[in-house]
Amino acid sequence: MFKIVPNPTFVAEARITVPGADAGLLKIEWRHQGRAALKDWMESASAKGDGDALHAVIASWSEVVDVLGDPVNYSRSALADLLDAYPTAAGELFQAYIDAL
């Protein structure tokens, strides 16, 4: 059965470049947007900045750990840490979201 109205969130992986290693897979729960909302989000993304734009469409993530192996819950601050640590992550997250939609 196909639902004409999609779920408000969905899970899809994003491949994040890890220097000197295989790409990391980030399992993300994304917020769904329809065509008009997606267009508005894309047009406003550069004015908002990567972190704010991505935070608007990421609901949560799973299987993310810190240096000690402890789980890292999704938050705006944790996203900022990820974007700082992995310079290509922002573009890869934007592309993963668009591809998943």
Backbone as a printed PyTorch tensor [residue, N CA C, xyz], in Angstrom:
tensor([[[ 0.8470, -1.1780,  0.0000],
         [ 0.0000,  0.0000,  0.0000],
         [ 0.8920,  1.2410,  0.0000]],

        [[ 0.5440,  2.1950, -0.7930],
         [ 1.2710,  3.4700, -0.8980],
         [ 0.4610,  4.5410, -0.2010]],

        [[ 1.1030,  5.2560,  0.7350],
         [ 0.4380,  6.3420,  1.4550],
         [ 0.6390,  7.6500,  0.6980]],

        [[-0.4330,  8.3270,  0.3930],
         [-0.3620,  9.5890, -0.3570],
         [ 0.2690, 10.6980,  0.4990]],

        [[ 0.1560, 10.5820,  1.8040],
         [ 0.7780, 11.5430,  2.7150],
         [ 1.9080, 10.8170,  3.4470]],

        [[ 3.1540, 11.2170,  3.2070],
         [ 4.2800, 10.5210,  3.8310],
         [ 4.3510, 10.7580,  5.3360]],

        [[ 5.0850,  9.8790,  6.0060],
         [ 5.3360, 10.0560,  7.4330],
         [ 6.0890, 11.3680,  7.6470]],

        [[ 5.9050, 12.0000,  8.8030],
         [ 6.5790, 13.2820,  9.0520],
         [ 8.0930, 13.1510,  9.2010]],

        [[ 8.5810, 11.9580,  9.5470],
         [10.0180, 11.7200,  9.6100],
         [10.3380, 10.3790,  8.9660]],

        [[11.5880, 10.2040,  8.5830],
         [12.0440,  8.9570,  7.9820],
         [13.5290,  8.7910,  8.3060]],

        [[13.9990,  7.5530,  8.2600],
         [15.3960,  7.2640,  8.5590],
         [16.1350,  6.9160,  7.2780]],

        [[17.2900,  7.5350,  7.1030],
         [18.1700,  7.2380,  5.9610],
         [19.6030,  7.5200,  6.4000]],

        [[20.5300,  6.8000,  5.8030],
         [21.9400,  6.9620,  6.1550],
         [22.6040,  8.0540,  5.3260]],

        [[23.6070,  8.6640,  5.9300],
         [24.4550,  9.6360,  5.2450],
         [25.8890,  9.1270,  5.3410]],

        [[26.5940,  9.1580,  4.2320],
         [28.0090,  8.7610,  4.2060],
         [28.8550, 10.0010,  4.4660]],

        [[29.6650,  9.9250,  5.5140],
         [30.5060, 11.0450,  5.9030],
         [31.9700, 10.6550,  5.6810]],

        [[32.7040, 11.4790,  4.9620],
         [34.1140, 11.2250,  4.7170],
         [34.8840, 11.2910,  6.0290]],

        [[35.6610, 10.2410,  6.2840],
         [36.5250, 10.1750,  7.4580],
         [37.9610, 10.1530,  6.9360]],

        [[38.7420, 11.1850,  7.2170],
         [40.1080, 11.2380,  6.6860],
         [40.9100,  9.9810,  7.0110]],

        [[41.5020,  9.3900,  5.9840],
         [42.3500,  8.2300,  6.1620],
         [41.6370,  6.9390,  6.4770]],

        [[40.3160,  6.9040,  6.3330],
         [39.5440,  5.6990,  6.6650],
         [38.3690,  5.5750,  5.7070]],

        [[37.6590,  4.4610,  5.8210],
         [36.4320,  4.3030,  5.0440],
         [35.4080,  5.3280,  5.5170]],

        [[34.4910,  5.6680,  4.6440],
         [33.4370,  6.6150,  5.0040],
         [32.6520,  6.0840,  6.1980]],

        [[32.2420,  6.9850,  7.0570],
         [31.3920,  6.6270,  8.1790],
         [29.9340,  6.7220,  7.7610]],

        [[29.1170,  5.8400,  8.2880],
         [27.6830,  5.8790,  8.0020],
         [26.9580,  6.4440,  9.2030]],

        [[26.2430,  7.5090,  8.9760],
         [25.4850,  8.1680, 10.0200],
         [24.0130,  7.8480,  9.7690]],

        [[23.3610,  7.1810, 10.7200],
         [21.9400,  6.8590, 10.5960],
         [21.1450,  8.0290, 11.1630]],

        [[20.3980,  8.6970, 10.2920],
         [19.7210,  9.9380, 10.6680],
         [18.2150,  9.8070, 10.4830]],

        [[17.4850, 10.3430, 11.4470],
         [16.0380, 10.4970, 11.2930],
         [15.8210, 11.9220, 10.7820]],

        [[15.3590, 11.9980,  9.5530],
         [15.1530, 13.2850,  8.8730],
         [13.6990, 13.7060,  8.9740]],

        [[13.4650, 15.0010,  8.9090],
         [12.1020, 15.5350,  8.8100],
         [11.7220, 15.6280,  7.3360]],

        [[10.5520, 15.1200,  7.0220],
         [10.0820, 15.1750,  5.6380],
         [ 9.6320, 16.5910,  5.2980]],

        [[ 9.8460, 16.9690,  4.0460],
         [ 9.3270, 18.2310,  3.5210],
         [ 8.7430, 17.9570,  2.1530]],

        [[ 7.6580, 18.6210,  1.8630],
         [ 7.0910, 18.5530,  0.5260],
         [ 7.8950, 19.4340, -0.4200]],

        [[ 7.4850, 19.4360, -1.6470],
         [ 8.2270, 20.1450, -2.6970],
         [ 8.4160, 21.6360, -2.4190]],

        [[ 7.3380, 22.3240, -2.0470],
         [ 7.4240, 23.7650, -1.8030],
         [ 8.3040, 24.0710, -0.5880]],

        [[ 8.1210, 23.2950,  0.4780],
         [ 8.9220, 23.5080,  1.6900],
         [10.3970, 23.2150,  1.4170]],

        [[10.6760, 22.1750,  0.6360],
         [12.0560, 21.8510,  0.2900],
         [12.6930, 22.9920, -0.5010]],

        [[11.9590, 23.5380, -1.4400],
         [12.4750, 24.6550, -2.2370],
         [12.8060, 25.8440, -1.3300]],

        [[11.8970, 26.1740, -0.4180],
         [12.1300, 27.2860,  0.5110],
         [13.3470, 27.0170,  1.3960]],

        [[13.4580, 25.7630,  1.8860],
         [14.5840, 25.3930,  2.7410],
         [15.8950, 25.5360,  1.9830]],

        [[15.9400, 25.0610,  0.7600],
         [17.1610, 25.1440, -0.0320],
         [17.5410, 26.5950, -0.3190]],

        [[16.5560, 27.4240, -0.6110],
         [16.8310, 28.8280, -0.9120],
         [17.3160, 29.5960,  0.3140]],

        [[16.8680, 29.1890,  1.4930],
         [17.2530, 29.9160,  2.7080],
         [18.4750, 29.3110,  3.4090]],

        [[18.9370, 28.1580,  2.9620],
         [20.0220, 27.4500,  3.6510],
         [21.3000, 28.2740,  3.7560]],

        [[21.6990, 28.9410,  2.6940],
         [22.9640, 29.6830,  2.7440],
         [22.8820, 30.8680,  3.7020]],

        [[21.7140, 31.4760,  3.8230],
         [21.5650, 32.6010,  4.7420],
         [21.5720, 32.1310,  6.1990]],

        [[21.0660, 30.9280,  6.4390],
         [20.9950, 30.3990,  7.8020],
         [22.3320, 29.8600,  8.2860]],

        [[23.1370, 29.3560,  7.3840],
         [24.3630, 28.6610,  7.7680],
         [24.1050, 27.1660,  7.8220]],

        [[25.1580, 26.3870,  7.6320],
         [25.0180, 24.9370,  7.5400],
         [24.3570, 24.3200,  8.7640]],

        [[24.8410, 24.6700,  9.9370],
         [24.3220, 24.0630, 11.1610],
         [22.8490, 24.3160, 11.3650]],

        [[22.4280, 25.5500, 11.2060],
         [21.0190, 25.8840, 11.4060],
         [20.1320, 25.2440, 10.3430]],

        [[20.5960, 25.2630,  9.1010],
         [19.8070, 24.6700,  8.0210],
         [19.6520, 23.1660,  8.2280]],

        [[20.7360, 22.4870,  8.5890],
         [20.6570, 21.0420,  8.8130],
         [19.8410, 20.7080, 10.0600]],

        [[19.9870, 21.5040, 11.0880],
         [19.2220, 21.2700, 12.3210],
         [17.7180, 21.3320, 12.0480]],

        [[17.3270, 22.1220, 11.0920],
         [15.9010, 22.2320, 10.7540],
         [15.3300, 20.9410, 10.1640]],

        [[16.1920, 20.0830,  9.5970],
         [15.6870, 18.8690,  8.9490],
         [16.1410, 17.5780,  9.6340]],

        [[17.0330, 17.6730, 10.6160],
         [17.4550, 16.4840, 11.3540],
         [16.6620, 16.4050, 12.6520]],

        [[15.9590, 15.2790, 12.8210],
         [15.1910, 15.0660, 14.0520],
         [16.0340, 14.3580, 15.1040]],

        [[16.8500, 13.3960, 14.6690],
         [17.7140, 12.6630, 15.5900],
         [18.7160, 11.8470, 14.7900]],

        [[19.6320, 11.1970, 15.5020],
         [20.5390, 10.2520, 14.8670],
         [20.7600,  9.1070, 15.8280]],

        [[21.3370,  8.0330, 15.3220],
         [21.6240,  6.8920, 16.1870],
         [22.9940,  6.3290, 15.8260]],

        [[23.5350,  5.5590, 16.7600],
         [24.8200,  4.8970, 16.5710],
         [25.9800,  5.8880, 16.3970]],

        [[25.8910,  7.0230, 17.0770],
         [26.9720,  8.0090, 17.1030],
         [27.5780,  7.9540, 18.4990]],

        [[28.9070,  7.8660, 18.5530],
         [29.5800,  7.7420, 19.8460],
         [30.6910,  8.7800, 19.9780]],

        [[31.0910,  9.0210, 21.2280],
         [32.1980,  9.9450, 21.4810],
         [33.5130,  9.1770, 21.4920]],

        [[34.5820,  9.8380, 21.8570],
         [35.9150,  9.2510, 21.8350],
         [36.0260,  8.0450, 22.7770]],

        [[35.1920,  7.9940, 23.7950],
         [35.2090,  6.8730, 24.7430],
         [34.2520,  5.7480, 24.3320]],

        [[33.5060,  5.9730, 23.2560],
         [32.5430,  4.9710, 22.8090],
         [31.1700,  5.1280, 23.4290]],

        [[30.9650,  6.2090, 24.1640],
         [29.6560,  6.4640, 24.7710],
         [28.7230,  7.1060, 23.7480]],

        [[27.4340,  6.7680, 23.7920],
         [26.4820,  7.3380, 22.8310],
         [26.4160,  8.8610, 22.9180]],

        [[26.2810,  9.4830, 21.7530],
         [26.1050, 10.9350, 21.6750],
         [24.7160, 11.1830, 21.1120]],

        [[23.8390, 11.7140, 21.9500],
         [22.4970, 12.0570, 21.4940],
         [22.5590, 13.2370, 20.5450]],

        [[21.6090, 13.2740, 19.6290],
         [21.5640, 14.4000, 18.6970],
         [21.1890, 15.6780, 19.4430]],

        [[21.8930, 16.7350, 19.1270],
         [21.5670, 18.0800, 19.6090],
         [22.1970, 19.0680, 18.6350]],

        [[21.8170, 20.2880, 18.7150],
         [22.4050, 21.3400, 17.8740],
         [23.8990, 21.4340, 18.1420]],

        [[24.2720, 21.3070, 19.4060],
         [25.6820, 21.3780, 19.7880],
         [26.4660, 20.1830, 19.2380]],

        [[25.8990, 18.9820, 19.3260],
         [26.5760, 17.7960, 18.8000],
         [26.7280, 17.8970, 17.2870]],

        [[25.7330, 18.4420, 16.6170],
         [25.8250, 18.6550, 15.1730],
         [26.9530, 19.6300, 14.8610]],

        [[27.0550, 20.7070, 15.6190],
         [28.1340, 21.6840, 15.4120],
         [29.4980, 21.0230, 15.5960]],

        [[29.6120, 20.1530, 16.5930],
         [30.8710, 19.4390, 16.8080],
         [31.2040, 18.5640, 15.6000]],

        [[30.2180, 17.8520, 15.0820],
         [30.4270, 16.9880, 13.9160],
         [30.8620, 17.8130, 12.7080]],

        [[30.1790, 18.9300, 12.4590],
         [30.5040, 19.7670, 11.2990],
         [31.9030, 20.3710, 11.4210]],

        [[32.3250, 20.6570, 12.6440],
         [33.6650, 21.1990, 12.8490],
         [34.7300, 20.1210, 12.6490]],

        [[34.4720, 18.9220, 13.1420],
         [35.4590, 17.8430, 13.0810],
         [35.6270, 17.2760, 11.6700]],

        [[34.5770, 17.2990, 10.8820],
         [34.5920, 16.7160,  9.5330],
         [34.2020, 17.7990,  8.5230]],

        [[35.1790, 18.4600,  7.9280],
         [34.9190, 19.6130,  7.0570],
         [33.9830, 19.3540,  5.8800]],

        [[33.9330, 18.1320,  5.3730],
         [33.0590, 17.8540,  4.2240],
         [31.6700, 17.3910,  4.6440]],

        [[31.4450, 17.2360,  5.9480],
         [30.1880, 16.6600,  6.4310],
         [28.9560, 17.4830,  6.0530]],

        [[29.0400, 18.7840,  6.1020],
         [27.8560, 19.6030,  5.8090],
         [27.3310, 19.3090,  4.4050]],

        [[28.2090, 19.3720,  3.4230],
         [27.7820, 19.0940,  2.0540],
         [27.2660, 17.6810,  1.8880]],

        [[27.9090, 16.7340,  2.5620],
         [27.4720, 15.3380,  2.4690],
         [26.1080, 15.1350,  3.1260]],

        [[25.8510, 15.8440,  4.2240],
         [24.5400, 15.7540,  4.8710],
         [23.4490, 16.3950,  4.0170]],

        [[23.7370, 17.5550,  3.4460],
         [22.7630, 18.1880,  2.5500],
         [22.4100, 17.2390,  1.4060]],

        [[23.4320, 16.6480,  0.7760],
         [23.1920, 15.7600, -0.3560],
         [22.4460, 14.5020,  0.0670]],

        [[22.7950, 13.9500,  1.2210],
         [22.1170, 12.7450,  1.7090],
         [20.6370, 13.0160,  1.9330]],

        [[20.3200, 14.1790,  2.4790],
         [18.9210, 14.5340,  2.7220],
         [18.1550, 14.6640,  1.4110]],

        [[18.7080, 15.3810,  0.4820],
         [18.0380, 15.5710, -0.8130],
         [17.8730, 14.2330, -1.5240]],

        [[18.9080, 13.4050, -1.4960],
         [18.8230, 12.0900, -2.1290],
         [17.7610, 11.2190, -1.4750]],

        [[17.6740, 11.2840, -0.1430],
         [16.7040, 10.4520,  0.5790],
         [15.2700, 10.8970,  0.3190]],

        [[15.0670, 12.1840,  0.1100],
         [13.7210, 12.6590, -0.1980],
         [13.2720, 12.1620, -1.5590]]])
